[in-house]
Amino acid sequence: MLSHEARIVEAILFIENEALTIEKLAAMSNLSEKDCEKALKELDKLYQNQGHGIFLKQNDDESVCFAPCSDLYDDLRQTYGKKVDKRLSRAALETLSIVAYSQPITRKEIDNIRGVTSDTIVRLLRDREYIKIVGRKDVQGHPCLYGTSRKFLFEFGLQSISDLPKLSDIDRMRFDKGEGEDK
């Protein structure tokens, strides 16, 4: 049976559904960092030895999260792989990539990069919780600044925005096209 500390850490990781550092786990659980590390070792041992469908994944940035075991990827791919691509139009994916690579970004800057009005698509991406308002730009009118959400990272299998593929020079110039238009 798991210790009380391990059960708390397990529940937090399950509820949060994102990678958390030891420091964050300690703050959320009211446990010491040392107790959190012990709890994570206990959970890791349990998930490795019991043949579960998930395991405790340790990321490069020292954060941990639950992830499906790699031997199940083929079975899960049908339902969960490329799920977002099927639901979003080409224009929505283009707009989402602009936000991801250029965030924080205003709707007008998105329009300038795309060359068309993006009101409807930005609203759709907000409704589906792929992007969110992350602030206001300090210019006349104080337009909303958009950035990607946790849901975006999760559904695209990213730990952070830094995991996005690198842009080619041509793509980088295209994404920079919208800068300076709201000033």
PyMOL commands that set and color helices and strands:
alter all, ss='L'
color gray80, all
select helices_A, chain A and resi 4-16+22-29+33-49+70-80+83-87+90-102+107-114+119-127+150-155+161-163+169-176
alter helices_A, ss='H'
color red, helices_A
select strands_A, chain A and resi 54-58+64-68+131-136+144-148
alter strands_A, ss='S'
color yellow, strands_A
deselect
rebuild
show_as cartoon
